[in-house]
Every structure is written in structure tokens, then in C-alpha cells.
Amino acid sequence: MTKPKILLAEDDINLGSLLKQYLMAKKYDVELFVDGEKAYKGFMENQFDLCILDVMMPRKDGFTLSKDIRRINSNTPVIFLTAKNLKDDILKGFKLGADDYITKPFNMDELLLRIEAILRRSGKSAEDKMETNFAFGSLKFDSNKQILTTTEEQIKLTTKENELLRLLAVNANSILERNYALKLVWGDDSYFNARSMDVYITKLRKHLKADPSVKIINVHGKGYKLVTENE
């Protein structure tokens, strides 16, 4: 599996190194650059799936770097990092075509969710590069074809059913956090979307009844888990 490649431009060495280590632990390939000029040169020499740019950097600021990157490849997603929380800066970032904007200090898990949501929309996420065929119990699941196969029938899943079951399958026998799934499949974790996800979990449970050893359980306060009797 090819890891999604991220260009990280951050002049704070400590923060940059911490971010790089964190994202690499989450299965991303990350190149860190400590100023805008080095980041621009790095972008010229390699292909990246996403750029994370600090706004305030020496030699070339994040906004200028973003303009230069867009001239080379207008489709590369960009997330801006900044210590400022000024409305004008935020508007400027989005006018330059930013895909997202996060203000320091920030929660790394939140940044990860934003990265994954953006890459998922562009078809370049770590999830999208994983295998698409799964087997649990007597059931087989092809997420490309959106088909769940039991011993009796083939069930054509809806897009939302397919995306949710794929997240559960990728994280089989591990907790799939509720907010993580909501942001990836629905785009945000609003109350309405949370209720919608509950409905789809119920639908998936009905499909999985074909094999009693396979089930989706609730993990109180956290999310869901796809489990089998031989976990």
C-alpha cells in the first residue's frame, strides 16, 4: 500500500518534528521543511497528496507558498496552520483556495480528522488505499462493488452503508470512534448526522444477521466495534 504523502512546512522545529512523528505513526509519509523556500523546492522535486503550510514562515510565507504551489498544481489540497485567529487571515486563506484552516494551538487528533476528510474527498486517503475485499465469519464484503455476500444472497449496499461498513471492517475488532466515523462519512458530527448514523448501524446489523458470529456492538461513550466470536 502506498502511503499518502504530505508536505509539512513549519518553521517551529519542535512542533514540526512532533507533527511529522505523529502523522508518520498514523501511516502517512511526511517531509518536513523549515521555511517556505525549502518547501517550494521540495514541492517542485516530489509529488504530494496534501500540503500543510504554516502561515508565518521565513523566506516565503505560507500564503505566498500556497500561490506558488497552485501555479504548479491547482489540485493539491492545502491546510493552513497559524498562531493567529484573525478573520482577515482566515478569509485570505480561503480566497487562495485553502481546503482547511486550523489555529494554533490545536488538537492533533482534530488535525488528523481534517486531513483524512480532505484526502478522502480527493480519493487519496489511507483508507482509500487499503484493500477493498474483506471476510468476517461466513460473510464477504467487496467495498468497490458495494456488495455484502452471505451464504444465501448478495446484498447491494447503499453508499452510506458501504462507507460505514468499510470503516468498521478496516477497524475490525477495534473501536471505531463515533465522531471519527461521522466526520469521515457524513462530513461533520452534528446531532442530525449522528441520528442518521444510528439508522445505518441498525441497517447493517440486519444485514450481518446472516452470520450470528458477526455483530456490531456499541462501546459506551466511544463508538462501535465489528466483532466475531473468535476475536
C-alpha positions as CSV (number, residue, x, y, z in Angstrom):
1,M,0.0,0.0,0.0
2,T,1.3,3.4,-1.0
3,K,1.1,5.9,1.9
4,P,-0.4,9.3,1.2
5,K,2.5,11.8,1.0
6,I,2.3,15.1,2.9
7,L,4.4,18.2,2.6
8,L,4.7,19.9,6.0
9,A,6.1,23.5,6.1
10,E,6.7,24.6,9.7
11,D,9.5,26.8,10.9
12,D,9.0,25.8,14.6
13,I,11.3,22.8,14.7
14,N,9.8,21.3,17.8
15,L,6.2,21.5,16.5
16,G,7.2,20.4,13.0
17,S,9.1,17.3,14.3
18,L,6.3,16.4,16.6
19,L,3.7,16.7,13.8
20,K,5.9,14.7,11.5
21,Q,6.3,11.9,14.0
22,Y,2.6,11.8,14.8
23,L,1.5,11.7,11.2
24,M,4.1,9.0,10.3
25,A,2.7,6.9,13.2
26,K,-0.7,7.3,11.5
27,K,0.7,5.8,8.3
28,Y,1.5,8.9,6.4
29,D,4.7,9.7,4.5
30,V,5.8,13.2,5.7
31,E,8.5,15.5,4.5
32,L,9.2,18.5,6.8
33,F,10.6,21.8,5.6
34,V,11.6,24.7,8.0
35,D,11.0,27.6,5.6
36,G,8.9,28.5,2.6
37,E,11.7,28.4,0.0
38,K,12.8,24.9,1.0
39,A,9.2,23.8,1.0
40,Y,8.7,25.2,-2.5
41,K,11.8,23.4,-3.8
42,G,10.6,20.2,-2.2
43,F,7.3,20.5,-3.9
44,M,9.0,21.1,-7.2
45,E,11.0,17.9,-6.8
46,N,8.3,15.5,-5.4
47,Q,4.6,14.7,-5.7
48,F,2.5,15.3,-2.7
49,D,-1.1,14.4,-1.9
50,L,-1.6,17.3,0.6
51,C,0.3,20.3,1.9
52,I,0.2,21.7,5.5
53,L,1.6,25.2,5.5
54,D,2.4,27.4,8.4
55,V,1.3,31.0,7.5
56,M,4.2,32.8,9.2
57,M,7.5,31.4,7.9
58,P,10.9,32.9,7.0
59,R,11.9,33.4,3.3
60,K,8.5,32.7,2.0
61,D,5.2,32.8,4.0
62,G,2.5,30.3,3.8
63,F,0.2,32.4,1.7
64,T,2.9,33.1,-0.9
65,L,3.9,29.5,-0.9
66,S,0.3,28.4,-1.5
67,K,0.1,30.7,-4.5
68,D,3.3,29.2,-6.0
69,I,2.1,25.7,-5.3
70,R,-1.2,26.4,-7.0
71,R,0.6,27.6,-10.1
72,I,2.3,24.2,-10.4
73,N,-0.7,22.0,-9.3
74,S,-4.0,23.6,-8.6
75,N,-5.5,20.3,-7.3
76,T,-3.2,19.7,-4.4
77,P,-5.1,20.2,-1.2
78,V,-3.8,22.8,1.3
79,I,-4.3,23.2,5.0
80,F,-3.0,26.4,6.7
81,L,-1.6,26.5,10.2
82,T,-1.4,29.8,12.1
83,A,-0.9,31.2,15.5
84,K,-3.3,34.0,14.6
85,N,-7.1,33.8,14.9
86,L,-7.9,36.8,12.7
87,K,-10.9,36.8,10.4
88,D,-8.9,38.6,7.7
89,D,-6.3,35.9,7.7
90,I,-8.9,33.1,7.5
91,L,-10.7,34.8,4.7
92,K,-7.4,35.4,2.8
93,G,-6.6,31.7,3.2
94,F,-9.8,30.5,1.8
95,K,-9.7,33.0,-1.1
96,L,-6.3,31.5,-2.0
97,G,-8.1,28.1,-2.3
98,A,-7.3,26.6,1.1
99,D,-9.1,23.4,1.8
100,D,-9.0,24.0,5.6
101,Y,-7.5,26.3,8.2
102,I,-6.5,25.4,11.8
103,T,-5.4,27.8,14.5
104,K,-2.5,27.0,16.9
105,P,-2.6,25.6,19.5
106,F,-4.6,22.7,18.1
107,N,-5.5,19.1,18.9
108,M,-3.5,16.7,16.7
109,D,-6.4,14.3,16.5
110,E,-8.6,17.1,15.1
111,L,-5.9,17.9,12.5
112,L,-5.8,14.2,11.6
113,L,-9.5,14.1,11.0
114,R,-9.3,17.2,8.8
115,I,-6.5,15.6,6.8
116,E,-8.4,12.4,6.4
117,A,-11.6,14.1,5.4
118,I,-9.8,16.2,2.7
119,L,-7.8,13.2,1.3
120,R,-10.9,11.1,1.3
121,R,-12.8,13.6,-0.8
122,S,-9.8,13.6,-3.3
123,G,-9.6,9.8,-3.2
124,K,-6.1,9.7,-1.8
125,S,-6.7,8.8,1.9
126,A,-5.0,6.0,3.7
127,E,-8.4,4.3,3.9
128,D,-8.9,4.5,0.1
129,K,-5.5,2.9,-0.5
130,M,-6.3,-0.1,1.7
131,E,-7.6,-3.4,0.5
132,T,-11.2,-3.4,-0.7
133,N,-12.1,-7.1,0.0
134,F,-12.9,-8.3,3.5
135,A,-14.1,-11.5,5.1
136,F,-15.6,-12.0,8.5
137,G,-17.2,-15.2,9.6
138,S,-19.0,-16.6,6.5
139,L,-19.6,-13.1,5.1
140,K,-17.6,-11.5,2.3
141,F,-17.6,-7.8,1.6
142,D,-16.4,-6.0,-1.6
143,S,-16.4,-2.3,-0.9
144,N,-15.6,-1.4,-4.5
145,K,-18.7,-3.2,-5.7
146,Q,-20.7,-2.2,-2.6
147,I,-21.7,-5.9,-2.2
148,L,-22.0,-7.9,1.0
149,T,-22.2,-11.7,0.2
150,T,-23.8,-14.1,2.6
151,T,-24.3,-17.9,2.2
152,E,-27.7,-17.2,0.8
153,E,-27.5,-13.9,-1.2
154,Q,-25.7,-10.9,-2.4
155,I,-26.8,-7.6,-0.7
156,K,-26.2,-4.4,-2.7
157,L,-25.4,-1.8,-0.1
158,T,-26.2,1.9,-0.3
159,T,-23.2,4.3,-0.5
160,K,-23.6,5.3,3.2
161,E,-23.9,1.6,4.3
162,N,-20.9,0.7,2.2
163,E,-18.7,3.5,3.6
164,L,-19.7,2.8,7.2
165,L,-19.2,-1.0,6.9
166,R,-15.8,-0.3,5.3
167,L,-14.7,1.8,8.2
168,L,-15.9,-1.0,10.6
169,A,-14.1,-3.7,8.5
170,V,-10.9,-1.7,8.4
171,N,-11.0,-1.4,12.2
172,A,-12.4,-4.9,12.8
173,N,-12.2,-5.9,16.5
174,S,-11.1,-2.4,17.4
175,I,-13.2,0.6,18.4
176,L,-14.4,2.8,15.6
177,E,-14.8,6.2,17.3
178,R,-18.2,7.7,16.7
179,N,-17.1,11.3,15.9
180,Y,-14.3,9.9,13.6
181,A,-16.8,8.0,11.6
182,L,-19.3,10.9,11.4
183,K,-16.7,13.3,10.1
184,L,-15.4,10.8,7.5
185,V,-18.7,9.5,6.2
186,W,-21.1,12.5,6.8
187,G,-18.6,15.4,6.9
188,D,-19.4,16.6,10.4
189,D,-20.6,15.3,13.8
190,S,-23.9,17.2,14.0
191,Y,-26.8,15.9,16.0
192,F,-28.8,15.2,12.8
193,N,-25.9,13.2,11.2
194,A,-25.4,11.3,14.5
195,R,-29.1,10.2,14.4
196,S,-28.6,9.3,10.7
197,M,-25.6,7.1,11.5
198,D,-27.6,5.2,14.2
199,V,-30.2,4.3,11.5
200,Y,-27.4,3.0,9.2
201,I,-25.9,1.0,12.0
202,T,-29.3,-0.6,12.5
203,K,-29.5,-1.5,8.8
204,L,-26.0,-3.0,8.8
205,R,-26.9,-5.1,11.9
206,K,-29.8,-6.6,9.9
207,H,-27.5,-7.4,7.0
208,L,-25.0,-9.1,9.3
209,K,-27.6,-11.3,11.0
210,A,-26.9,-13.8,8.2
211,D,-24.0,-14.9,10.4
212,P,-24.7,-14.8,14.2
213,S,-21.0,-14.9,15.0
214,V,-20.5,-11.4,13.4
215,K,-22.0,-8.4,15.1
216,I,-21.7,-4.7,15.6
217,I,-21.6,-3.8,19.3
218,N,-21.9,-0.4,21.0
219,V,-18.9,0.8,23.1
220,H,-20.5,3.2,25.5
221,G,-19.2,6.7,25.2
222,K,-16.9,5.9,22.4
223,G,-18.4,4.3,19.3
224,Y,-18.8,0.9,17.7
225,K,-16.9,-2.3,17.2
226,L,-17.3,-5.0,14.5
227,V,-16.6,-8.3,16.3
228,T,-16.7,-12.0,15.7
229,E,-16.9,-14.9,18.2
230,N,-13.3,-15.8,17.5
231,E,-11.9,-12.3,18.4
